[in-house]
Protein backbone atom coordinates (compact mmCIF):
# COMPACT_ATOMS: atom_id res chain seq x y z
CA UNK A 1 0.00 0.00 0.00
CA UNK A 2 1.33 3.41 -0.96
CA UNK A 3 0.37 6.30 1.27
CA UNK A 4 0.18 9.67 -0.42
CA UNK A 5 1.91 12.34 1.61
CA UNK A 6 1.34 16.06 1.65
CA UNK A 7 3.96 16.74 -1.03
CA UNK A 8 3.40 14.63 -4.15
CA UNK A 9 6.98 14.79 -5.41
CA UNK A 10 8.32 13.75 -1.99
CA UNK A 11 5.85 10.86 -1.92
CA UNK A 12 6.88 9.68 -5.38
CA UNK A 13 10.56 9.95 -4.45
CA UNK A 14 9.98 7.80 -1.36
CA UNK A 15 8.10 5.23 -3.43
CA UNK A 16 10.83 4.75 -6.01
CA UNK A 17 13.51 4.35 -3.33
CA UNK A 18 11.69 1.20 -2.15
CA UNK A 19 11.31 -0.41 -5.59
CA UNK A 20 14.90 -1.78 -5.91
CA UNK A 21 14.20 -3.96 -2.87
CA UNK A 22 11.58 -5.87 -4.86
CA UNK A 23 12.66 -5.32 -8.51
CA UNK A 24 16.28 -5.48 -9.64
CA UNK A 25 17.13 -2.26 -11.47
CA UNK A 26 19.88 0.34 -11.82
CA UNK A 27 17.76 3.43 -12.22
CA UNK A 28 14.11 4.36 -11.63
CA UNK A 29 12.35 7.55 -12.55
CA UNK A 30 8.86 8.96 -12.87
CA UNK A 31 7.89 11.37 -15.62
CA UNK A 32 4.73 13.47 -15.41
CA UNK A 33 3.00 15.07 -18.36
CA UNK A 34 0.48 16.81 -16.09
CA UNK A 35 3.11 18.62 -14.03
CA UNK A 36 4.99 19.72 -17.16
CA UNK A 37 5.22 23.50 -17.58
CA UNK A 38 6.03 23.27 -21.26
CA UNK A 39 4.05 21.81 -24.12
CA UNK A 40 6.73 19.24 -24.95
CA UNK A 41 5.94 15.57 -25.20
CA UNK A 42 8.89 14.75 -22.91
CA UNK A 43 7.11 15.66 -19.70
CA UNK A 44 8.74 16.60 -16.41
CA UNK A 45 11.02 14.40 -14.32
CA UNK A 46 9.38 14.36 -10.88
CA UNK A 47 11.31 11.58 -9.13
CA UNK A 48 14.65 9.86 -9.75
CA UNK A 49 16.54 7.14 -7.92
CA UNK A 50 19.78 5.48 -8.97
CA UNK A 51 20.60 2.20 -7.27
CA UNK A 52 24.41 2.40 -7.30
CA UNK A 53 24.84 -0.59 -4.97
CA UNK A 54 23.25 -3.14 -7.32
CA UNK A 55 24.71 -1.99 -10.66
CA UNK A 56 27.54 -4.52 -10.78
CA UNK A 57 25.41 -7.31 -9.29
CA UNK A 58 22.68 -6.82 -11.90
CA UNK A 59 25.13 -6.59 -14.80
CA UNK A 60 26.92 -9.80 -13.75
CA UNK A 61 23.73 -11.79 -13.19
CA UNK A 62 22.31 -10.91 -16.60
CA UNK A 63 25.56 -11.40 -18.53
CA UNK A 64 25.35 -15.10 -17.59
CA UNK A 65 21.95 -15.50 -19.30
CA UNK A 66 21.97 -17.29 -22.65
CA UNK A 67 20.71 -15.53 -25.76
CA UNK A 68 18.08 -18.26 -26.27
CA UNK A 69 16.52 -17.29 -22.95
CA UNK A 70 16.51 -13.68 -24.11
CA UNK A 71 14.71 -14.55 -27.36
CA UNK A 72 12.09 -16.77 -25.70
CA UNK A 73 11.52 -14.14 -23.01
CA UNK A 74 11.05 -11.47 -25.67
CA UNK A 75 8.32 -13.55 -27.31
CA UNK A 76 6.61 -14.24 -23.95
CA UNK A 77 6.87 -10.59 -22.95
CA UNK A 78 5.50 -9.47 -26.30
CA UNK A 79 2.49 -11.77 -25.81
CA UNK A 80 2.02 -10.29 -22.34
CA UNK A 81 2.27 -6.76 -23.76
CA UNK A 82 -0.34 -7.46 -26.42
CA UNK A 83 -2.77 -8.23 -23.60
CA UNK A 84 -1.69 -5.35 -21.34
CA UNK A 85 -1.54 -1.86 -22.77
CA UNK A 86 0.39 0.82 -20.95
CA UNK A 87 3.57 -1.28 -20.73
CA UNK A 88 6.66 -0.72 -22.84
CA UNK A 89 9.82 -2.84 -22.95
CA UNK A 90 12.97 -1.79 -24.78
CA UNK A 91 15.81 -4.28 -24.38
CA UNK A 92 18.50 -2.11 -25.94
CA UNK A 93 17.77 1.62 -26.04
CA UNK A 94 20.07 4.61 -25.66
CA UNK A 95 19.57 6.73 -22.55
CA UNK A 96 20.73 10.32 -23.08
CA UNK A 97 20.95 11.01 -19.33
CA UNK A 98 23.36 8.16 -18.60
CA UNK A 99 24.98 8.16 -22.08
CA UNK A 100 24.71 4.39 -22.48
CA UNK A 101 22.40 1.69 -23.77
CA UNK A 102 19.97 0.21 -21.25
CA UNK A 103 17.14 -2.26 -21.02
CA UNK A 104 14.05 -0.27 -20.06
CA UNK A 105 10.71 -1.34 -18.60
CA UNK A 106 8.03 1.36 -18.50
CA UNK A 107 4.51 1.40 -17.13
CA UNK A 108 1.98 4.12 -17.80
CA UNK A 109 0.49 5.99 -14.84
CA UNK A 110 -3.16 6.71 -15.60
CA UNK A 111 -5.48 9.05 -13.75
CA UNK A 112 -9.16 8.97 -14.77
CA UNK A 113 -8.31 7.10 -18.00
CA UNK A 114 -5.79 9.71 -19.15
CA UNK A 115 -2.00 9.43 -19.20
CA UNK A 116 -0.57 11.29 -16.18
CA UNK A 117 2.95 9.99 -16.81
CA UNK A 118 5.28 6.97 -16.77
CA UNK A 119 7.38 5.05 -14.28
CA UNK A 120 10.54 3.71 -15.95
CA UNK A 121 13.13 1.19 -14.77
CA UNK A 122 16.60 0.67 -16.27
CA UNK A 123 18.90 -2.33 -16.23
CA UNK A 124 22.05 -3.11 -18.17
CA UNK A 125 21.54 -3.41 -21.92
CA UNK A 126 19.78 -6.56 -23.23
CA UNK A 127 18.63 -7.60 -19.75
CA UNK A 128 15.38 -9.51 -19.75
CA UNK A 129 12.25 -8.51 -17.85
CA UNK A 130 10.24 -11.41 -16.48
CA UNK A 131 6.47 -11.39 -16.78
CA UNK A 132 6.22 -11.34 -12.98
CA UNK A 133 8.38 -8.18 -12.92
CA UNK A 134 6.23 -6.58 -15.60
CA UNK A 135 3.08 -7.38 -13.64
CA UNK A 136 4.63 -6.07 -10.42
CA UNK A 137 5.61 -2.77 -12.06
CA UNK A 138 2.08 -2.47 -13.43
CA UNK A 139 0.68 -2.99 -9.92
CA UNK A 140 3.09 -0.38 -8.54
CA UNK A 141 1.96 1.99 -11.29
CA UNK A 142 -1.67 1.38 -10.33
CA UNK A 143 -0.87 2.13 -6.66
CA UNK A 144 0.92 5.33 -7.70
CA UNK A 145 -2.18 6.30 -9.69
CA UNK A 146 -4.34 5.77 -6.60
CA UNK A 147 -1.95 7.82 -4.45
CA UNK A 148 -2.01 10.70 -6.95
CA UNK A 149 -5.81 10.53 -7.24
CA UNK A 150 -6.13 10.45 -3.43
CA UNK A 151 -3.86 13.50 -3.13
CA UNK A 152 -5.90 15.32 -5.77
CA UNK A 153 -9.18 14.53 -4.00
CA UNK A 154 -7.78 15.65 -0.64
CA UNK A 155 -6.66 18.96 -2.18
CA UNK A 156 -10.10 19.46 -3.78
CA UNK A 157 -11.83 18.74 -0.44
CA UNK A 158 -9.59 21.23 1.36
CA UNK A 159 -10.41 23.90 -1.24
CA UNK A 160 -14.15 23.18 -0.89
CA UNK A 161 -13.95 23.32 2.93
CA UNK A 162 -12.18 26.69 2.74
CA UNK A 163 -14.80 27.94 0.28
CA UNK A 164 -17.62 26.81 2.59
CA UNK A 165 -15.99 28.55 5.58
CA UNK A 166 -15.53 31.76 3.57
CA UNK A 167 -19.18 31.64 2.46
CA UNK A 168 -20.34 31.04 6.06
CA UNK A 169 -18.32 34.02 7.32
CA UNK A 170 -19.65 36.16 4.45
CA UNK A 171 -23.25 35.17 5.25
CA UNK A 172 -22.79 35.96 8.97
CA UNK A 173 -21.26 39.32 8.09
CA UNK A 174 -24.08 40.08 5.63
CA UNK A 175 -26.72 39.12 8.24
CA UNK A 176 -25.06 41.34 10.84
CA UNK A 177 -24.87 44.27 8.41
CA UNK A 178 -28.54 43.85 7.48
CA UNK A 179 -29.55 43.62 11.14
CA UNK A 180 -27.62 46.79 11.98
CA UNK A 181 -28.99 48.60 8.93
CA UNK A 182 -32.54 47.54 9.76
CA UNK A 183 -32.18 48.79 13.34
CA UNK A 184 -30.70 52.08 12.18
CA UNK A 185 -33.53 52.56 9.68
CA UNK A 186 -36.27 51.69 12.18
CA UNK A 187 -35.10 54.14 14.84
CA UNK A 188 -35.32 57.32 12.67
CA UNK A 189 -38.44 56.02 10.94
CA UNK A 190 -40.16 55.56 14.32
CA UNK A 191 -39.21 59.11 15.28
CA UNK A 192 -40.61 60.47 12.00
CA UNK A 193 -43.89 58.58 12.45
CA UNK A 194 -44.14 59.85 16.02
CA UNK A 195 -43.60 63.44 14.86
CA UNK A 196 -46.16 63.08 12.07
CA UNK A 197 -48.78 61.85 14.53
CA UNK A 198 -48.53 65.17 16.38
CA UNK A 199 -49.61 67.11 13.33
Secondary structure, DSSP 8 states (H G I E B T S, - for coil): -----SSHHHHHHHHHHHHTTTS--SEEEEEESSS-SSS-TT-EEEEEEE--TTHHHHHHHHHTS-HHHHHHHHHHHHHHHHHSTTEEEEEEEEETTTTEEEEEEEEEEEETTEEEEEEEEEEETT----HHHHHHHHHHHHHHHHHHHHHHHHHHHHHHHHHHHHHHHHHHHHHHHHHHHHHHHHHHHHHHHHHHHH-
